[in-house]
Amino acid sequence: MPLTTGQILNNRYRIFTLLGQGGFGAEWGILCIAHNIAKVLAEALPYIQRFHGKTMVIKYGGNAMVDDKLKSGFARENHRG
């Protein structure tokens, strides 16, 4: 079931806004009804959910650009296709 603004989750959280979305899923602003505290819920698209519990590189940059071991591992993993 797709998430929507105004939806109540587990009788505990109310979705109040879509914060952003992209190729991997969406981020929603949610409110804890009992404590009146705002939180963020990350929703993974179904095709990403199959990677649950696995490590994967989502963005190649930052420290991966300067660490030779990370660069080598990134290139090796992505070459396998």
C-alpha positions as CSV (number, residue, x, y, z in Angstrom):
1,M,0.0,0.0,0.0
2,P,1.5,3.3,-1.0
3,L,2.1,5.9,1.7
4,T,0.0,9.1,1.6
5,T,-0.2,12.4,3.5
6,G,-2.6,12.1,6.5
7,Q,-2.2,8.3,6.7
8,I,-1.9,6.8,10.2
9,L,0.7,4.1,10.7
10,N,0.3,1.5,13.4
11,N,-2.1,3.8,15.3
12,R,1.1,5.7,16.3
13,Y,2.4,7.9,13.6
14,R,0.6,10.4,11.2
15,I,2.3,11.2,7.9
16,F,2.2,15.0,7.5
17,T,4.4,15.7,4.5
18,L,6.5,14.2,1.7
19,L,10.0,15.6,2.3
20,G,11.6,14.2,-0.8
21,Q,11.9,11.3,-3.2
22,G,14.2,9.9,-5.7
23,G,15.4,6.7,-7.3
24,F,15.7,4.7,-4.1
25,G,12.5,5.8,-2.3
26,A,11.0,8.6,-0.4
27,E,11.4,10.4,2.9
28,W,8.3,11.4,4.8
29,G,7.7,13.8,7.7
30,I,5.8,11.9,10.4
31,L,4.4,12.8,13.8
32,C,4.4,10.5,16.8
33,I,0.8,11.0,17.9
34,A,1.4,10.1,21.6
35,H,4.4,12.3,22.2
36,N,3.8,15.1,19.6
37,I,7.4,14.6,18.2
38,A,8.2,14.9,14.5
39,K,10.4,12.2,12.9
40,V,11.5,11.1,9.5
41,L,10.4,7.9,7.8
42,A,12.5,6.5,5.0
43,E,10.5,4.4,2.5
44,A,12.4,2.1,0.2
45,L,11.0,1.3,-3.2
46,P,10.1,-2.4,-3.6
47,Y,13.1,-3.1,-5.9
48,I,15.5,-1.8,-3.2
49,Q,13.9,-3.8,-0.4
50,R,15.5,-7.0,-1.8
51,F,18.8,-5.7,-0.5
52,H,17.6,-5.6,3.1
53,G,20.5,-6.5,5.4
54,K,23.2,-6.1,2.6
55,T,25.8,-3.4,2.2
56,M,25.7,-1.4,-1.0
57,V,27.2,1.8,-2.4
58,I,24.6,4.3,-3.2
59,K,26.9,7.3,-3.9
60,Y,30.5,7.0,-5.0
61,G,32.3,10.1,-3.6
62,G,33.7,11.5,-0.4
63,N,36.1,9.2,1.4
64,A,35.7,6.6,-1.3
65,M,37.4,9.0,-3.8
66,V,40.6,9.2,-1.6
67,D,40.9,5.8,-0.1
68,D,42.6,3.4,-2.6
69,K,41.2,0.3,-0.9
70,L,37.6,1.7,-1.2
71,K,38.2,2.8,-4.8
72,S,39.5,-0.7,-5.7
73,G,36.6,-2.5,-4.0
74,F,34.1,-0.2,-5.6
75,A,35.5,-0.8,-9.1
76,R,35.8,-4.6,-8.5
77,E,32.2,-5.0,-7.2
78,N,30.7,-2.9,-10.1
79,H,32.7,-4.7,-12.7
80,R,30.9,-8.0,-11.9
81,G,27.8,-6.5,-13.3
